[in-house]
Amino acid sequence: MAPRDEPIRLGMFLKLVGVADTGGHARALLLDDAVTVNGEPETRRGRQLQVGDVVVVDLPGGPVQAVVELDDDE
């Protein structure tokens, strides 16, 4: 889970939650068809995510899921 109070691009989100180390790594995951958003395959690194979106990345060690949430710290 990663708290947000504004839209975030998918590539940045993948880095924020620790699934991708770099933008290039995020791009590679997307090109490998390893990423879904709300159950739909996604290949666009610039896709704008909103609160409530569910991102799943199929990694060799098993799938990783993260949900875009509101930032409660403010």
mmCIF file of the N, C-alpha and C atoms, coordinates in Angstrom:
data_MODEL
# 
_entry.id   MODEL 
# 
loop_
_atom_site.group_PDB 
_atom_site.id 
_atom_site.type_symbol 
_atom_site.label_atom_id 
_atom_site.label_alt_id 
_atom_site.label_comp_id 
_atom_site.label_asym_id 
_atom_site.label_entity_id 
_atom_site.label_seq_id 
_atom_site.pdbx_PDB_ins_code 
_atom_site.Cartn_x 
_atom_site.Cartn_y 
_atom_site.Cartn_z 
_atom_site.occupancy 
_atom_site.B_iso_or_equiv 
_atom_site.pdbx_formal_charge 
_atom_site.auth_seq_id 
_atom_site.auth_comp_id 
_atom_site.auth_asym_id 
_atom_site.auth_atom_id 
_atom_site.pdbx_PDB_model_num 
ATOM 1   N N  . MET A 1 1  ? 0.838  -1.181  0.000   1.00 0.00 ? 1  MET A N  1 
ATOM 2   C CA . MET A 1 1  ? 0.000  0.000   0.000   1.00 0.00 ? 1  MET A CA 1 
ATOM 3   C C  . MET A 1 1  ? 0.884  1.245   0.000   1.00 0.00 ? 1  MET A C  1 
ATOM 4   N N  . ALA A 1 2  ? 0.459  2.242   -0.746  1.00 0.00 ? 2  ALA A N  1 
ATOM 5   C CA . ALA A 1 2  ? 1.197  3.496   -0.803  1.00 0.00 ? 2  ALA A CA 1 
ATOM 6   C C  . ALA A 1 2  ? 0.221  4.644   -0.680  1.00 0.00 ? 2  ALA A C  1 
ATOM 7   N N  . PRO A 1 3  ? 0.339  5.471   0.374   1.00 0.00 ? 3  PRO A N  1 
ATOM 8   C CA . PRO A 1 3  ? -0.603 6.578   0.553   1.00 0.00 ? 3  PRO A CA 1 
ATOM 9   C C  . PRO A 1 3  ? -0.395 7.687   -0.471  1.00 0.00 ? 3  PRO A C  1 
ATOM 10  N N  . ARG A 1 4  ? -1.488 8.217   -1.001  1.00 0.00 ? 4  ARG A N  1 
ATOM 11  C CA . ARG A 1 4  ? -1.445 9.306   -1.983  1.00 0.00 ? 4  ARG A CA 1 
ATOM 12  C C  . ARG A 1 4  ? -2.633 10.215  -1.752  1.00 0.00 ? 4  ARG A C  1 
ATOM 13  N N  . ASP A 1 5  ? -2.473 11.478  -2.094  1.00 0.00 ? 5  ASP A N  1 
ATOM 14  C CA . ASP A 1 5  ? -3.614 12.385  -2.066  1.00 0.00 ? 5  ASP A CA 1 
ATOM 15  C C  . ASP A 1 5  ? -3.799 13.053  -3.420  1.00 0.00 ? 5  ASP A C  1 
ATOM 16  N N  . GLU A 1 6  ? -3.030 12.628  -4.419  1.00 0.00 ? 6  GLU A N  1 
ATOM 17  C CA . GLU A 1 6  ? -3.142 13.142  -5.776  1.00 0.00 ? 6  GLU A CA 1 
ATOM 18  C C  . GLU A 1 6  ? -2.776 12.021  -6.740  1.00 0.00 ? 6  GLU A C  1 
ATOM 19  N N  . PRO A 1 7  ? -3.146 12.146  -8.022  1.00 0.00 ? 7  PRO A N  1 
ATOM 20  C CA . PRO A 1 7  ? -2.809 11.088  -8.984  1.00 0.00 ? 7  PRO A CA 1 
ATOM 21  C C  . PRO A 1 7  ? -1.295 10.883  -9.063  1.00 0.00 ? 7  PRO A C  1 
ATOM 22  N N  . ILE A 1 8  ? -0.910 9.659   -9.386  1.00 0.00 ? 8  ILE A N  1 
ATOM 23  C CA . ILE A 1 8  ? 0.498  9.315   -9.544  1.00 0.00 ? 8  ILE A CA 1 
ATOM 24  C C  . ILE A 1 8  ? 0.624  8.447   -10.789 1.00 0.00 ? 8  ILE A C  1 
ATOM 25  N N  . ARG A 1 9  ? 1.728  8.600   -11.482 1.00 0.00 ? 9  ARG A N  1 
ATOM 26  C CA . ARG A 1 9  ? 1.966  7.785   -12.675 1.00 0.00 ? 9  ARG A CA 1 
ATOM 27  C C  . ARG A 1 9  ? 2.383  6.375   -12.256 1.00 0.00 ? 9  ARG A C  1 
ATOM 28  N N  . LEU A 1 10 ? 1.983  5.406   -13.055 1.00 0.00 ? 10 LEU A N  1 
ATOM 29  C CA . LEU A 1 10 ? 2.222  4.010   -12.740 1.00 0.00 ? 10 LEU A CA 1 
ATOM 30  C C  . LEU A 1 10 ? 3.701  3.707   -12.540 1.00 0.00 ? 10 LEU A C  1 
ATOM 31  N N  . GLY A 1 11 ? 4.566  4.222   -13.407 1.00 0.00 ? 11 GLY A N  1 
ATOM 32  C CA . GLY A 1 11 ? 6.003  3.959   -13.272 1.00 0.00 ? 11 GLY A CA 1 
ATOM 33  C C  . GLY A 1 11 ? 6.549  4.447   -11.939 1.00 0.00 ? 11 GLY A C  1 
ATOM 34  N N  . MET A 1 12 ? 6.123  5.633   -11.513 1.00 0.00 ? 12 MET A N  1 
ATOM 35  C CA . MET A 1 12 ? 6.550  6.178   -10.233 1.00 0.00 ? 12 MET A CA 1 
ATOM 36  C C  . MET A 1 12 ? 5.993  5.347   -9.082  1.00 0.00 ? 12 MET A C  1 
ATOM 37  N N  . PHE A 1 13 ? 4.755  4.903   -9.207  1.00 0.00 ? 13 PHE A N  1 
ATOM 38  C CA . PHE A 1 13 ? 4.133  4.088   -8.170  1.00 0.00 ? 13 PHE A CA 1 
ATOM 39  C C  . PHE A 1 13 ? 4.894  2.779   -7.993  1.00 0.00 ? 13 PHE A C  1 
ATOM 40  N N  . LEU A 1 14 ? 5.287  2.146   -9.098  1.00 0.00 ? 14 LEU A N  1 
ATOM 41  C CA . LEU A 1 14 ? 6.033  0.894   -9.011  1.00 0.00 ? 14 LEU A CA 1 
ATOM 42  C C  . LEU A 1 14 ? 7.345  1.094   -8.262  1.00 0.00 ? 14 LEU A C  1 
ATOM 43  N N  . LYS A 1 15 ? 7.989  2.234   -8.459  1.00 0.00 ? 15 LYS A N  1 
ATOM 44  C CA . LYS A 1 15 ? 9.214  2.534   -7.710  1.00 0.00 ? 15 LYS A CA 1 
ATOM 45  C C  . LYS A 1 15 ? 8.894  2.831   -6.250  1.00 0.00 ? 15 LYS A C  1 
ATOM 46  N N  . LEU A 1 16 ? 7.843  3.582   -5.995  1.00 0.00 ? 16 LEU A N  1 
ATOM 47  C CA . LEU A 1 16 ? 7.470  3.980   -4.635  1.00 0.00 ? 16 LEU A CA 1 
ATOM 48  C C  . LEU A 1 16 ? 7.183  2.771   -3.741  1.00 0.00 ? 16 LEU A C  1 
ATOM 49  N N  . VAL A 1 17 ? 6.521  1.766   -4.282  1.00 0.00 ? 17 VAL A N  1 
ATOM 50  C CA . VAL A 1 17 ? 6.184  0.590   -3.477  1.00 0.00 ? 17 VAL A CA 1 
ATOM 51  C C  . VAL A 1 17 ? 7.293  -0.462  -3.478  1.00 0.00 ? 17 VAL A C  1 
ATOM 52  N N  . GLY A 1 18 ? 8.402  -0.172  -4.157  1.00 0.00 ? 18 GLY A N  1 
ATOM 53  C CA . GLY A 1 18 ? 9.559  -1.049  -4.113  1.00 0.00 ? 18 GLY A CA 1 
ATOM 54  C C  . GLY A 1 18 ? 9.536  -2.217  -5.072  1.00 0.00 ? 18 GLY A C  1 
ATOM 55  N N  . VAL A 1 19 ? 8.636  -2.200  -6.041  1.00 0.00 ? 19 VAL A N  1 
ATOM 56  C CA . VAL A 1 19 ? 8.570  -3.279  -7.029  1.00 0.00 ? 19 VAL A CA 1 
ATOM 57  C C  . VAL A 1 19 ? 9.622  -3.072  -8.116  1.00 0.00 ? 19 VAL A C  1 
ATOM 58  N N  . ALA A 1 20 ? 9.875  -1.822  -8.475  1.00 0.00 ? 20 ALA A N  1 
ATOM 59  C CA . ALA A 1 20 ? 10.872 -1.484  -9.492  1.00 0.00 ? 20 ALA A CA 1 
ATOM 60  C C  . ALA A 1 20 ? 11.946 -0.598  -8.870  1.00 0.00 ? 20 ALA A C  1 
ATOM 61  N N  . ASP A 1 21 ? 13.198 -0.865  -9.216  1.00 0.00 ? 21 ASP A N  1 
ATOM 62  C CA . ASP A 1 21 ? 14.310 -0.072  -8.691  1.00 0.00 ? 21 ASP A CA 1 
ATOM 63  C C  . ASP A 1 21 ? 14.507 1.231   -9.459  1.00 0.00 ? 21 ASP A C  1 
ATOM 64  N N  . THR A 1 22 ? 14.203 1.202   -10.747 1.00 0.00 ? 22 THR A N  1 
ATOM 65  C CA . THR A 1 22 ? 14.414 2.363   -11.611 1.00 0.00 ? 22 THR A CA 1 
ATOM 66  C C  . THR A 1 22 ? 13.248 2.483   -12.589 1.00 0.00 ? 22 THR A C  1 
ATOM 67  N N  . GLY A 1 23 ? 13.222 3.603   -13.307 1.00 0.00 ? 23 GLY A N  1 
ATOM 68  C CA . GLY A 1 23 ? 12.218 3.773   -14.350 1.00 0.00 ? 23 GLY A CA 1 
ATOM 69  C C  . GLY A 1 23 ? 12.381 2.742   -15.452 1.00 0.00 ? 23 GLY A C  1 
ATOM 70  N N  . GLY A 1 24 ? 13.619 2.387   -15.749 1.00 0.00 ? 24 GLY A N  1 
ATOM 71  C CA . GLY A 1 24 ? 13.880 1.360   -16.759 1.00 0.00 ? 24 GLY A CA 1 
ATOM 72  C C  . GLY A 1 24 ? 13.368 -0.002  -16.331 1.00 0.00 ? 24 GLY A C  1 
ATOM 73  N N  . HIS A 1 25 ? 13.518 -0.287  -15.052 1.00 0.00 ? 25 HIS A N  1 
ATOM 74  C CA . HIS A 1 25 ? 13.006 -1.556  -14.519 1.00 0.00 ? 25 HIS A CA 1 
ATOM 75  C C  . HIS A 1 25 ? 11.478 -1.570  -14.598 1.00 0.00 ? 25 HIS A C  1 
ATOM 76  N N  . ALA A 1 26 ? 10.847 -0.459  -14.253 1.00 0.00 ? 26 ALA A N  1 
ATOM 77  C CA . ALA A 1 26 ? 9.386  -0.356  -14.359 1.00 0.00 ? 26 ALA A CA 1 
ATOM 78  C C  . ALA A 1 26 ? 8.954  -0.573  -15.803 1.00 0.00 ? 26 ALA A C  1 
ATOM 79  N N  . ARG A 1 27 ? 9.650  0.052   -16.735 1.00 0.00 ? 27 ARG A N  1 
ATOM 80  C CA . ARG A 1 27 ? 9.326  -0.101  -18.161 1.00 0.00 ? 27 ARG A CA 1 
ATOM 81  C C  . ARG A 1 27 ? 9.436  -1.570  -18.582 1.00 0.00 ? 27 ARG A C  1 
ATOM 82  N N  . ALA A 1 28 ? 10.489 -2.254  -18.116 1.00 0.00 ? 28 ALA A N  1 
ATOM 83  C CA . ALA A 1 28 ? 10.676 -3.664  -18.470 1.00 0.00 ? 28 ALA A CA 1 
ATOM 84  C C  . ALA A 1 28 ? 9.534  -4.520  -17.934 1.00 0.00 ? 28 ALA A C  1 
ATOM 85  N N  . LEU A 1 29 ? 9.099  -4.266  -16.708 1.00 0.00 ? 29 LEU A N  1 
ATOM 86  C CA . LEU A 1 29 ? 7.968  -5.012  -16.149 1.00 0.00 ? 29 LEU A CA 1 
ATOM 87  C C  . LEU A 1 29 ? 6.714  -4.806  -16.991 1.00 0.00 ? 29 LEU A C  1 
ATOM 88  N N  . LEU A 1 30 ? 6.486  -3.570  -17.411 1.00 0.00 ? 30 LEU A N  1 
ATOM 89  C CA . LEU A 1 30 ? 5.307  -3.260  -18.221 1.00 0.00 ? 30 LEU A CA 1 
ATOM 90  C C  . LEU A 1 30 ? 5.387  -3.915  -19.594 1.00 0.00 ? 30 LEU A C  1 
ATOM 91  N N  . LEU A 1 31 ? 6.566  -3.892  -20.208 1.00 0.00 ? 31 LEU A N  1 
ATOM 92  C CA . LEU A 1 31 ? 6.733  -4.502  -21.530 1.00 0.00 ? 31 LEU A CA 1 
ATOM 93  C C  . LEU A 1 31 ? 6.620  -6.020  -21.473 1.00 0.00 ? 31 LEU A C  1 
ATOM 94  N N  . ASP A 1 32 ? 6.913  -6.608  -20.306 1.00 0.00 ? 32 ASP A N  1 
ATOM 95  C CA . ASP A 1 32 ? 6.800  -8.059  -20.133 1.00 0.00 ? 32 ASP A CA 1 
ATOM 96  C C  . ASP A 1 32 ? 5.375  -8.498  -19.803 1.00 0.00 ? 32 ASP A C  1 
ATOM 97  N N  . ASP A 1 33 ? 4.434  -7.558  -19.862 1.00 0.00 ? 33 ASP A N  1 
ATOM 98  C CA . ASP A 1 33 ? 3.024  -7.847  -19.539 1.00 0.00 ? 33 ASP A CA 1 
ATOM 99  C C  . ASP A 1 33 ? 2.871  -8.415  -18.127 1.00 0.00 ? 33 ASP A C  1 
ATOM 100 N N  . ALA A 1 34 ? 3.689  -7.916  -17.189 1.00 0.00 ? 34 ALA A N  1 
ATOM 101 C CA . ALA A 1 34 ? 3.664  -8.405  -15.809 1.00 0.00 ? 34 ALA A CA 1 
ATOM 102 C C  . ALA A 1 34 ? 2.775  -7.561  -14.902 1.00 0.00 ? 34 ALA A C  1 
ATOM 103 N N  . VAL A 1 35 ? 2.183  -6.460  -15.437 1.00 0.00 ? 35 VAL A N  1 
ATOM 104 C CA . VAL A 1 35 ? 1.459  -5.515  -14.593 1.00 0.00 ? 35 VAL A CA 1 
ATOM 105 C C  . VAL A 1 35 ? -0.016 -5.442  -14.993 1.00 0.00 ? 35 VAL A C  1 
ATOM 106 N N  . THR A 1 36 ? -0.886 -5.481  -13.966 1.00 0.00 ? 36 THR A N  1 
ATOM 107 C CA . THR A 1 36 ? -2.302 -5.219  -14.194 1.00 0.00 ? 36 THR A CA 1 
ATOM 108 C C  . THR A 1 36 ? -2.743 -4.102  -13.254 1.00 0.00 ? 36 THR A C  1 
ATOM 109 N N  . VAL A 1 37 ? -3.702 -3.313  -13.716 1.00 0.00 ? 37 VAL A N  1 
ATOM 110 C CA . VAL A 1 37 ? -4.322 -2.269  -12.901 1.00 0.00 ? 37 VAL A CA 1 
ATOM 111 C C  . VAL A 1 37 ? -5.815 -2.565  -12.879 1.00 0.00 ? 37 VAL A C  1 
ATOM 112 N N  . ASN A 1 38 ? -6.341 -2.772  -11.687 1.00 0.00 ? 38 ASN A N  1 
ATOM 113 C CA . ASN A 1 38 ? -7.762 -3.110  -11.517 1.00 0.00 ? 38 ASN A CA 1 
ATOM 114 C C  . ASN A 1 38 ? -8.155 -4.316  -12.372 1.00 0.00 ? 38 ASN A C  1 
ATOM 115 N N  . GLY A 1 39 ? -7.242 -5.298  -12.453 1.00 0.00 ? 39 GLY A N  1 
ATOM 116 C CA . GLY A 1 39 ? -7.522 -6.533  -13.175 1.00 0.00 ? 39 GLY A CA 1 
ATOM 117 C C  . GLY A 1 39 ? -7.302 -6.494  -14.668 1.00 0.00 ? 39 GLY A C  1 
ATOM 118 N N  . GLU A 1 40 ? -6.934 -5.326  -15.211 1.00 0.00 ? 40 GLU A N  1 
ATOM 119 C CA . GLU A 1 40 ? -6.716 -5.181  -16.652 1.00 0.00 ? 40 GLU A CA 1 
ATOM 120 C C  . GLU A 1 40 ? -5.225 -5.046  -16.943 1.00 0.00 ? 40 GLU A C  1 
ATOM 121 N N  . PRO A 1 41 ? -4.699 -5.735  -17.970 1.00 0.00 ? 41 PRO A N  1 
ATOM 122 C CA . PRO A 1 41 ? -3.288 -5.586  -18.328 1.00 0.00 ? 41 PRO A CA 1 
ATOM 123 C C  . PRO A 1 41 ? -2.950 -4.130  -18.642 1.00 0.00 ? 41 PRO A C  1 
ATOM 124 N N  . GLU A 1 42 ? -1.774 -3.687  -18.209 1.00 0.00 ? 42 GLU A N  1 
ATOM 125 C CA . GLU A 1 42 ? -1.367 -2.299  -18.452 1.00 0.00 ? 42 GLU A CA 1 
ATOM 126 C C  . GLU A 1 42 ? 0.089  -2.269  -18.914 1.00 0.00 ? 42 GLU A C  1 
ATOM 127 N N  . THR A 1 43 ? 0.354  -1.496  -19.973 1.00 0.00 ? 43 THR A N  1 
ATOM 128 C CA . THR A 1 43 ? 1.709  -1.361  -20.498 1.00 0.00 ? 43 THR A CA 1 
ATOM 129 C C  . THR A 1 43 ? 2.193  0.085   -20.506 1.00 0.00 ? 43 THR A C  1 
ATOM 130 N N  . ARG A 1 44 ? 1.357  1.018   -20.073 1.00 0.00 ? 44 ARG A N  1 
ATOM 131 C CA . ARG A 1 44 ? 1.714  2.443   -20.117 1.00 0.00 ? 44 ARG A CA 1 
ATOM 132 C C  . ARG A 1 44 ? 2.317  2.894   -18.786 1.00 0.00 ? 44 ARG A C  1 
ATOM 133 N N  . ARG A 1 45 ? 3.582  3.236   -18.816 1.00 0.00 ? 45 ARG A N  1 
ATOM 134 C CA . ARG A 1 45 ? 4.270  3.702   -17.608 1.00 0.00 ? 45 ARG A CA 1 
ATOM 135 C C  . ARG A 1 45 ? 3.662  5.005   -17.101 1.00 0.00 ? 45 ARG A C  1 
ATOM 136 N N  . GLY A 1 46 ? 3.118  5.814   -17.986 1.00 0.00 ? 46 GLY A N  1 
ATOM 137 C CA . GLY A 1 46 ? 2.546  7.105   -17.623 1.00 0.00 ? 46 GLY A CA 1 
ATOM 138 C C  . GLY A 1 46 ? 1.084  7.053   -17.206 1.00 0.00 ? 46 GLY A C  1 
ATOM 139 N N  . ARG A 1 47 ? 0.502  5.878   -17.104 1.00 0.00 ? 47 ARG A N  1 
ATOM 140 C CA . ARG A 1 47 ? -0.904 5.753   -16.688 1.00 0.00 ? 47 ARG A CA 1 
ATOM 141 C C  . ARG A 1 47 ? -1.105 6.450   -15.347 1.00 0.00 ? 47 ARG A C  1 
ATOM 142 N N  . GLN A 1 48 ? -2.115 7.299   -15.267 1.00 0.00 ? 48 GLN A N  1 
ATOM 143 C CA . GLN A 1 48 ? -2.431 8.006   -14.024 1.00 0.00 ? 48 GLN A CA 1 
ATOM 144 C C  . GLN A 1 48 ? -3.253 7.100   -13.120 1.00 0.00 ? 48 GLN A C  1 
ATOM 145 N N  . LEU A 1 49 ? -2.744 6.857   -11.925 1.00 0.00 ? 49 LEU A N  1 
ATOM 146 C CA . LEU A 1 49 ? -3.465 6.052   -10.943 1.00 0.00 ? 49 LEU A CA 1 
ATOM 147 C C  . LEU A 1 49 ? -4.230 6.961   -10.001 1.00 0.00 ? 49 LEU A C  1 
ATOM 148 N N  . GLN A 1 50 ? -5.361 6.472   -9.530  1.00 0.00 ? 50 GLN A N  1 
ATOM 149 C CA . GLN A 1 50 ? -6.208 7.198   -8.598  1.00 0.00 ? 50 GLN A CA 1 
ATOM 150 C C  . GLN A 1 50 ? -6.326 6.395   -7.306  1.00 0.00 ? 50 GLN A C  1 
ATOM 151 N N  . VAL A 1 51 ? -6.783 7.048   -6.250  1.00 0.00 ? 51 VAL A N  1 
ATOM 152 C CA . VAL A 1 51 ? -7.020 6.364   -4.984  1.00 0.00 ? 51 VAL A CA 1 
ATOM 153 C C  . VAL A 1 51 ? -7.976 5.199   -5.220  1.00 0.00 ? 51 VAL A C  1 
ATOM 154 N N  . GLY A 1 52 ? -7.619 4.042   -4.678  1.00 0.00 ? 52 GLY A N  1 
ATOM 155 C CA . GLY A 1 52 ? -8.444 2.846   -4.825  1.00 0.00 ? 52 GLY A CA 1 
ATOM 156 C C  . GLY A 1 52 ? -7.988 1.909   -5.925  1.00 0.00 ? 52 GLY A C  1 
ATOM 157 N N  . ASP A 1 53 ? -7.137 2.385   -6.838  1.00 0.00 ? 53 ASP A N  1 
ATOM 158 C CA . ASP A 1 53 ? -6.635 1.511   -7.899  1.00 0.00 ? 53 ASP A CA 1 
ATOM 159 C C  . ASP A 1 53 ? -5.790 0.395   -7.290  1.00 0.00 ? 53 ASP A C  1 
ATOM 160 N N  . VAL A 1 54 ? -5.947 -0.809  -7.828  1.00 0.00 ? 54 VAL A N  1 
ATOM 161 C CA . VAL A 1 54 ? -5.203 -1.975  -7.370  1.00 0.00 ? 54 VAL A CA 1 
ATOM 162 C C  . VAL A 1 54 ? -4.213 -2.372  -8.461  1.00 0.00 ? 54 VAL A C  1 
ATOM 163 N N  . VAL A 1 55 ? -2.937 -2.375  -8.112  1.00 0.00 ? 55 VAL A N  1 
ATOM 164 C CA . VAL A 1 55 ? -1.869 -2.721  -9.050  1.00 0.00 ? 55 VAL A CA 1 
ATOM 165 C C  . VAL A 1 55 ? -1.291 -4.066  -8.627  1.00 0.00 ? 55 VAL A C  1 
ATOM 166 N N  . VAL A 1 56 ? -1.215 -5.007  -9.568  1.00 0.00 ? 56 VAL A N  1 
ATOM 167 C CA . VAL A 1 56 ? -0.623 -6.317  -9.305  1.00 0.00 ? 56 VAL A CA 1 
ATOM 168 C C  . VAL A 1 56 ? 0.516  -6.520  -10.297 1.00 0.00 ? 56 VAL A C  1 
ATOM 169 N N  . VAL A 1 57 ? 1.670  -6.932  -9.765  1.00 0.00 ? 57 VAL A N  1 
ATOM 170 C CA . VAL A 1 57 ? 2.838  -7.205  -10.598 1.00 0.00 ? 57 VAL A CA 1 
ATOM 171 C C  . VAL A 1 57 ? 3.200  -8.672  -10.418 1.00 0.00 ? 57 VAL A C  1 
ATOM 172 N N  . ASP A 1 58 ? 3.261  -9.400  -11.521 1.00 0.00 ? 58 ASP A N  1 
ATOM 173 C CA . ASP A 1 58 ? 3.603  -10.819 -11.498 1.00 0.00 ? 58 ASP A CA 1 
ATOM 174 C C  . ASP A 1 58 ? 5.120  -10.953 -11.549 1.00 0.00 ? 58 ASP A C  1 
ATOM 175 N N  . LEU A 1 59 ? 5.720  -11.241 -10.396 1.00 0.00 ? 59 LEU A N  1 
ATOM 176 C CA . LEU A 1 59 ? 7.169  -11.387 -10.279 1.00 0.00 ? 59 LEU A CA 1 
ATOM 177 C C  . LEU A 1 59 ? 7.535  -12.866 -10.185 1.00 0.00 ? 59 LEU A C  1 
ATOM 178 N N  . PRO A 1 60 ? 8.804  -13.221 -10.456 1.00 0.00 ? 60 PRO A N  1 
ATOM 179 C CA . PRO A 1 60 ? 9.213  -14.633 -10.361 1.00 0.00 ? 60 PRO A CA 1 
ATOM 180 C C  . PRO A 1 60 ? 8.922  -15.257 -8.994  1.00 0.00 ? 60 PRO A C  1 
ATOM 181 N N  . GLY A 1 61 ? 9.009  -14.494 -7.922  1.00 0.00 ? 61 GLY A N  1 
ATOM 182 C CA . GLY A 1 61 ? 8.744  -15.007 -6.586  1.00 0.00 ? 61 GLY A CA 1 
ATOM 183 C C  . GLY A 1 61 ? 7.273  -15.034 -6.225  1.00 0.00 ? 61 GLY A C  1 
ATOM 184 N N  . GLY A 1 62 ? 6.422  -14.609 -7.120  1.00 0.00 ? 62 GLY A N  1 
ATOM 185 C CA . GLY A 1 62 ? 4.987  -14.563 -6.876  1.00 0.00 ? 62 GLY A CA 1 
ATOM 186 C C  . GLY A 1 62 ? 4.447  -13.162 -7.083  1.00 0.00 ? 62 GLY A C  1 
ATOM 187 N N  . PRO A 1 63 ? 3.137  -13.022 -7.220  1.00 0.00 ? 63 PRO A N  1 
ATOM 188 C CA . PRO A 1 63 ? 2.545  -11.716 -7.483  1.00 0.00 ? 63 PRO A CA 1 
ATOM 189 C C  . PRO A 1 63 ? 2.646  -10.789 -6.272  1.00 0.00 ? 63 PRO A C  1 
ATOM 190 N N  . VAL A 1 64 ? 2.817  -9.506  -6.568  1.00 0.00 ? 64 VAL A N  1 
ATOM 191 C CA . VAL A 1 64 ? 2.850  -8.459  -5.548  1.00 0.00 ? 64 VAL A CA 1 
ATOM 192 C C  . VAL A 1 64 ? 1.698  -7.507  -5.841  1.00 0.00 ? 64 VAL A C  1 
ATOM 193 N N  . GLN A 1 65 ? 0.898  -7.201  -4.812  1.00 0.00 ? 65 GLN A N  1 
ATOM 194 C CA . GLN A 1 65 ? -0.250 -6.310  -4.974  1.00 0.00 ? 65 GLN A CA 1 
ATOM 195 C C  . GLN A 1 65 ? -0.055 -5.059  -4.132  1.00 0.00 ? 65 GLN A C  1 
ATOM 196 N N  . ALA A 1 66 ? -0.420 -3.913  -4.696  1.00 0.00 ? 66 ALA A N  1 
ATOM 197 C CA . ALA A 1 66 ? -0.381 -2.641  -3.970  1.00 0.00 ? 66 ALA A CA 1 
ATOM 198 C C  . ALA A 1 66 ? -1.635 -1.846  -4.335  1.00 0.00 ? 66 ALA A C  1 
ATOM 199 N N  . VAL A 1 67 ? -2.159 -1.122  -3.346  1.00 0.00 ? 67 VAL A N  1 
ATOM 200 C CA . VAL A 1 67 ? -3.365 -0.321  -3.529  1.00 0.00 ? 67 VAL A CA 1 
ATOM 201 C C  . VAL A 1 67 ? -3.025 1.144   -3.296  1.00 0.00 ? 67 VAL A C  1 
ATOM 202 N N  . VAL A 1 68 ? -3.496 2.008   -4.192  1.00 0.00 ? 68 VAL A N  1 
ATOM 203 C CA . VAL A 1 68 ? -3.295 3.440   -4.028  1.00 0.00 ? 68 VAL A CA 1 
ATOM 204 C C  . VAL A 1 68 ? -4.282 3.925   -2.959  1.00 0.00 ? 68 VAL A C  1 
ATOM 205 N N  . GLU A 1 69 ? -3.745 4.555   -1.902  1.00 0.00 ? 69 GLU A N  1 
ATOM 206 C CA . GLU A 1 69 ? -4.577 5.002   -0.779  1.00 0.00 ? 69 GLU A CA 1 
ATOM 207 C C  . GLU A 1 69 ? -4.385 6.477   -0.523  1.00 0.00 ? 69 GLU A C  1 
ATOM 208 N N  . LEU A 1 70 ? -5.331 7.056   0.222   1.00 0.00 ? 70 LEU A N  1 
ATOM 209 C CA . LEU A 1 70 ? -5.217 8.441   0.666   1.00 0.00 ? 70 LEU A CA 1 
ATOM 210 C C  . LEU A 1 70 ? -4.092 8.566   1.682   1.00 0.00 ? 70 LEU A C  1 
ATOM 211 N N  . ASP A 1 71 ? -3.431 9.696   1.686   1.00 0.00 ? 71 ASP A N  1 
ATOM 212 C CA . ASP A 1 71 ? -2.378 9.973   2.662   1.00 0.00 ? 71 ASP A CA 1 
ATOM 213 C C  . ASP A 1 71 ? -3.033 10.494  3.936   1.00 0.00 ? 71 ASP A C  1 
ATOM 214 N N  . ASP A 1 72 ? -2.989 9.711   5.017   1.00 0.00 ? 72 ASP A N  1 
ATOM 215 C CA . ASP A 1 72 ? -3.630 10.094  6.285   1.00 0.00 ? 72 ASP A CA 1 
ATOM 216 C C  . ASP A 1 72 ? -2.760 11.009  7.143   1.00 0.00 ? 72 ASP A C  1 
ATOM 217 N N  . ASP A 1 73 ? -1.538 11.304  6.727   1.00 0.00 ? 73 ASP A N  1 
ATOM 218 C CA . ASP A 1 73 ? -0.618 12.110  7.528   1.00 0.00 ? 73 ASP A CA 1 
ATOM 219 C C  . ASP A 1 73 ? -0.917 13.589  7.483   1.00 0.00 ? 73 ASP A C  1 
ATOM 220 N N  . GLU A 1 74 ? -1.784 14.018  6.598   1.00 0.00 ? 74 GLU A N  1 
ATOM 221 C CA . GLU A 1 74 ? -2.039 15.467  6.464   1.00 0.00 ? 74 GLU A CA 1 
ATOM 222 C C  . GLU A 1 74 ? -3.249 15.875  7.240   1.00 0.00 ? 74 GLU A C  1 
# 
